[in-house]
Amino acid sequence: MQFVGIDHCAESWAAALVDSRLFPLAPVAEFWTGPAGWQEKALTLTADAGPSLERGTVSEVPLVPASARVICVGLNYKAHVAEGSYKDQDLPAYPTLFGRWTASLSVGNVPVPVPAGEDGLDWEGEVAAYIGRRVESADEAEAVESVFGYSTFNDITARRAQKLTTQWTLGKNGDFTGPLGPMVSQDEVGDLRDGLQVRTRVNGTEVQNGNTRDMIFSIPAIISLISQTLTLHPGDVIATGTPEGVGYARTPQWLLQPGDTVEVEIDKLGTLTTPVGELSLRSLA
C-alpha cells in the first residue's frame, strides 16, 4: 500500500494511493497516532470505493508530522566514504547522524532553489524509513518491527555551507532540499538488507547506482542505537545514507544548476523527480 500527504480541507492529510486515485484518510498528525489501523482501512479501498481525488488535481505535501524528528545517516556506504573528503579515514565505528528540520522537507516535482553563495547543489539519492510505533531502548529485533514504511528521498546538499564547520546542519537544511516520494508500507518492501537498487540520474545521465545491502549500518542497528538515547515516535523519519556517485567528489566537480532535473529511482519505491529552480534564498526573502 502507498500513502502520500495532500493539502486537503485547509490542512495536511494522509491519503491512500490506489492506482491514480487518492483516498483521504485523516489529518497527518492523526494518521501517525495509529498508522497500522489506517493501513488496514486503506486495504479495503478500491478505485470506486468512497470519496477520492485524482492524483495531480491536489497539492502533495510531506507525509511527516510537524513534531517529527528527521534523522539522517551520513557515510553509510563504503564506496561513498572512499570517494569523498573522508577517504583517508577508517570506517566509522558508529553511524554519523545529523538532523533535518521538517521545514526543509518537500515532495516530488517541487523546484529546489540554489542558495545564494553556493556554486550549485549536490544530489544524494537514498531510502527513507518511517517509524510506526514508539521505540525506546530497543534491540535490533524490536527495532526492525518498528518500521512502518519506506520512501525515496533526496538529501540535496549545499556543500559550501556543509563544509564550513564539522557540523553539517546548515548545508543539510536548505529550503525544499529534502524531497520525499510516496511512502510504501513495509510489508511490500521487505528487509533492506535483502537489497534494493538505488539509482540517481541528472538530466537523464546515471550518476549513482548502489544497493542497500552494501550499507555499513543496517536500519535495525541504526534505530536501536538512536533509541538508546532518545525515544522515537510514529512519524519520525530515518534517512539511511547515500551510495557513491555524489557530485562534489567528481573531477571536475559536478553540481546541480537551475534547469537541471534529478531523479532518484529505487526498487519497489518508485521514482522521485526534483527540478532545480531559478530562485535563491535571497530572492525568497
C-alpha positions as CSV (number, residue, x, y, z in Angstrom):
1,M,0.0,0.0,0.0
2,Q,1.2,3.5,-0.8
3,F,0.5,6.7,1.1
4,V,1.0,10.3,0.4
5,G,0.4,13.6,2.1
6,I,-2.0,16.0,0.5
7,D,-3.3,19.5,1.0
8,H,-6.9,18.8,1.9
9,C,-9.6,20.7,3.8
10,A,-7.1,23.5,4.5
11,E,-4.6,21.2,6.3
12,S,-2.2,18.3,5.6
13,W,-3.9,14.9,5.3
14,A,-2.7,11.4,4.8
15,A,-4.2,9.7,1.7
16,A,-4.0,6.2,0.4
17,L,-2.8,6.0,-3.2
18,V,-4.7,3.4,-5.2
19,D,-3.8,3.3,-8.9
20,S,-4.1,7.1,-9.7
21,R,-6.7,7.8,-7.1
22,L,-6.1,9.4,-3.7
23,F,-8.4,8.4,-0.8
24,P,-8.1,11.0,2.1
25,L,-7.8,9.1,5.4
26,A,-7.0,11.5,8.2
27,P,-5.0,14.6,9.1
28,V,-1.3,13.7,9.1
29,A,-0.9,14.0,12.8
30,E,-3.9,11.8,13.4
31,F,-2.7,9.2,10.9
32,W,0.5,8.8,12.8
33,T,-1.3,8.1,16.1
34,G,-2.2,4.7,14.6
35,P,-0.8,4.1,11.2
36,A,-1.4,0.3,11.2
37,G,-5.1,0.9,11.7
38,W,-5.3,3.3,8.8
39,Q,-3.4,0.9,6.6
40,E,-6.0,-1.8,7.4
41,K,-8.7,0.6,6.4
42,A,-6.9,1.6,3.3
43,L,-6.5,-2.1,2.2
44,T,-10.3,-2.2,1.8
45,L,-10.4,0.6,-0.7
46,T,-10.8,0.2,-4.5
47,A,-10.9,2.8,-7.3
48,D,-14.7,3.1,-6.9
49,A,-14.9,2.9,-3.1
50,G,-15.6,6.1,-1.2
51,P,-14.8,9.7,-2.0
52,S,-11.5,10.1,-3.8
53,L,-9.4,12.6,-5.8
54,E,-7.4,12.2,-9.0
55,R,-3.7,12.4,-8.3
56,G,-2.4,15.6,-9.9
57,T,-5.5,17.6,-9.0
58,V,-4.4,18.3,-5.5
59,S,-1.1,19.6,-4.0
60,E,1.0,16.9,-2.3
61,V,2.9,17.6,0.9
62,P,5.3,15.5,3.0
63,L,3.7,12.7,5.0
64,V,5.5,13.8,8.1
65,P,4.0,15.4,11.2
66,A,5.4,18.8,12.3
67,S,6.6,17.2,15.5
68,A,8.7,14.5,13.8
69,R,12.5,14.1,14.1
70,V,14.2,13.6,10.8
71,I,17.5,11.8,11.5
72,C,19.9,11.3,8.6
73,V,22.8,8.9,8.3
74,G,26.0,10.1,6.7
75,L,28.8,7.9,5.3
76,N,26.7,4.7,5.3
77,Y,28.1,3.1,2.1
78,K,31.8,2.0,2.0
79,A,32.2,3.3,-1.6
80,H,30.8,6.7,-0.7
81,V,33.2,7.0,2.2
82,A,36.0,6.2,-0.1
83,E,35.1,8.7,-2.8
84,G,34.9,11.9,-0.8
85,S,36.8,14.0,1.7
86,Y,36.7,11.2,4.3
87,K,38.5,8.7,2.1
88,D,41.7,8.6,4.2
89,Q,39.8,7.8,7.4
90,D,38.8,4.5,8.9
91,L,35.2,3.3,8.5
92,P,33.2,4.8,11.4
93,A,32.5,2.7,14.4
94,Y,29.1,4.3,14.7
95,P,26.8,5.9,12.2
96,T,27.3,9.6,11.6
97,L,23.9,11.2,12.4
98,F,22.6,14.6,11.7
99,G,19.2,16.2,11.8
100,R,16.9,17.8,9.3
101,W,14.1,20.1,10.3
102,T,10.7,19.2,8.9
103,A,10.6,22.7,7.3
104,S,13.3,21.6,4.8
105,L,11.2,18.7,3.5
106,S,9.4,18.7,0.2
107,V,7.8,16.3,-2.3
108,G,8.4,15.3,-5.9
109,N,8.3,17.8,-8.7
110,V,8.7,20.9,-6.4
111,P,11.6,23.1,-7.6
112,V,14.5,23.4,-5.2
113,P,16.4,26.8,-5.2
114,V,20.2,27.1,-5.3
115,P,21.0,29.1,-2.2
116,A,22.8,32.4,-2.6
117,G,26.6,31.9,-2.2
118,E,26.5,28.2,-3.4
119,D,28.0,27.2,-6.8
120,G,25.3,24.6,-7.1
121,L,23.7,21.8,-5.1
122,D,24.6,18.2,-4.7
123,W,22.4,15.1,-5.0
124,E,22.2,12.2,-2.5
125,G,19.6,9.6,-3.5
126,E,18.6,7.3,-0.6
127,V,15.9,5.3,1.2
128,A,13.9,6.9,4.0
129,A,12.4,4.8,6.7
130,Y,9.3,5.8,8.7
131,I,8.8,4.8,12.3
132,G,5.4,3.4,13.0
133,R,5.5,2.7,16.7
134,R,7.2,4.1,19.9
135,V,10.8,2.8,20.2
136,E,12.7,3.2,23.4
137,S,16.0,1.3,24.3
138,A,15.2,-1.3,21.6
139,D,17.4,-4.2,20.5
140,E,17.7,-4.8,16.7
141,A,14.8,-7.3,16.6
142,E,12.5,-4.8,18.2
143,A,13.8,-2.0,16.1
144,V,13.1,-3.7,12.7
145,E,9.5,-4.3,13.8
146,S,9.1,-0.5,14.4
147,V,9.4,0.4,10.7
148,F,6.0,1.2,9.1
149,G,7.2,2.1,5.6
150,Y,9.8,3.4,3.2
151,S,10.1,6.0,0.5
152,T,12.6,7.6,-1.9
153,F,14.5,10.5,-0.6
154,N,16.9,13.0,-2.0
155,D,19.2,14.6,0.7
156,I,20.0,17.6,-1.5
157,T,23.0,19.3,0.0
158,A,24.6,22.8,-0.1
159,R,28.2,21.7,0.0
160,R,29.8,25.1,0.8
161,A,27.6,25.5,3.8
162,Q,28.1,21.9,4.9
163,K,31.9,22.2,4.8
164,L,32.1,25.5,6.8
165,T,32.4,23.6,10.1
166,T,32.4,20.0,11.3
167,Q,28.6,20.3,11.9
168,W,26.5,19.7,8.8
169,T,23.2,21.3,9.9
170,L,23.4,24.4,7.7
171,G,24.2,22.6,4.5
172,K,21.6,19.9,5.1
173,N,18.6,22.2,5.7
174,G,18.2,24.4,2.7
175,D,14.7,25.3,1.6
176,F,12.9,22.4,-0.2
177,T,16.1,20.3,-0.2
178,G,14.5,17.2,1.4
179,P,12.0,15.8,-1.2
180,L,10.3,12.6,-0.3
181,G,8.3,10.2,-2.6
182,P,5.2,8.3,-1.6
183,M,5.6,6.0,1.4
184,V,5.3,2.3,0.6
185,S,4.3,0.0,3.5
186,Q,7.0,-2.2,5.0
187,D,5.1,-5.4,4.1
188,E,5.5,-4.6,0.4
189,V,9.2,-3.6,0.6
190,G,10.7,-6.2,2.9
191,D,14.1,-6.0,4.5
192,L,16.6,-3.5,3.1
193,R,19.4,-6.0,3.9
194,D,18.0,-8.2,1.1
195,G,18.9,-5.4,-1.3
196,L,17.1,-2.6,-3.1
197,Q,18.9,-0.9,-6.0
198,V,19.3,2.9,-5.6
199,R,19.8,4.9,-8.8
200,T,20.1,8.6,-9.3
201,R,20.0,10.4,-12.7
202,V,20.8,14.0,-13.5
203,N,19.2,15.2,-16.8
204,G,18.9,11.5,-17.8
205,T,22.5,10.6,-17.0
206,E,23.0,8.0,-14.3
207,V,25.3,9.3,-11.5
208,Q,24.6,6.8,-8.7
209,N,23.9,3.1,-8.8
210,G,24.2,1.3,-5.4
211,N,22.4,-1.3,-3.4
212,T,21.1,-1.1,0.2
213,R,22.7,-4.5,1.0
214,D,26.0,-2.5,0.9
215,M,25.1,-0.2,3.8
216,I,27.6,-0.2,6.6
217,F,24.9,0.1,9.3
218,S,21.6,-1.6,8.8
219,I,18.2,0.0,9.6
220,P,17.7,-2.2,12.7
221,A,21.2,-1.2,14.0
222,I,20.6,2.5,13.4
223,I,17.2,2.6,15.1
224,S,18.4,0.5,18.0
225,L,21.4,2.9,18.6
226,I,19.2,6.0,18.4
227,S,16.6,4.6,20.7
228,Q,19.2,4.1,23.5
229,T,19.4,7.9,23.8
230,L,16.1,9.3,22.6
231,T,12.7,7.8,22.2
232,L,11.4,7.5,18.6
233,H,7.8,8.1,17.8
234,P,5.4,7.3,15.0
235,G,6.1,9.6,12.1
236,D,9.8,10.1,12.8
237,V,12.0,9.5,9.7
238,I,15.4,7.9,9.3
239,A,17.2,8.7,6.1
240,T,19.6,5.8,5.5
241,G,22.5,7.4,3.6
242,T,23.6,7.6,0.0
243,P,25.8,5.4,-2.2
244,E,28.8,6.6,-4.2
245,G,28.5,9.0,-7.1
246,V,27.9,12.4,-5.5
247,G,28.8,15.5,-7.5
248,Y,31.3,17.2,-5.2
249,A,33.7,14.2,-5.3
250,R,33.9,14.1,-9.1
251,T,36.7,15.5,-11.2
252,P,35.7,18.0,-12.4
253,Q,33.1,18.7,-9.7
254,W,29.5,18.5,-10.9
255,L,26.9,20.4,-9.1
256,L,23.2,21.0,-9.8
257,Q,22.3,24.2,-11.6
258,P,18.9,25.9,-12.4
259,G,17.2,24.0,-15.1
260,D,18.6,20.6,-14.1
261,T,16.4,17.7,-13.1
262,V,17.3,15.0,-10.6
263,E,15.6,11.6,-10.5
264,V,16.0,9.1,-7.6
265,E,14.7,5.6,-8.6
266,I,14.6,2.8,-6.0
267,D,13.3,-0.7,-6.4
268,K,9.8,-1.1,-5.1
269,L,9.6,2.6,-4.1
270,G,9.4,4.3,-7.5
271,T,11.0,7.4,-8.9
272,L,11.3,10.8,-7.2
273,T,11.8,13.7,-9.6
274,T,13.1,17.1,-8.5
275,P,13.7,20.1,-10.7
276,V,16.3,22.7,-9.8
277,G,14.7,26.1,-9.8
278,E,15.8,29.6,-10.6
279,L,15.1,31.1,-7.2
280,S,17.7,31.7,-4.5
281,L,17.2,32.2,-0.8
282,R,17.9,35.9,-1.2
283,S,15.1,36.3,-3.8
284,L,12.7,34.4,-1.5
285,A,13.1,36.9,1.3
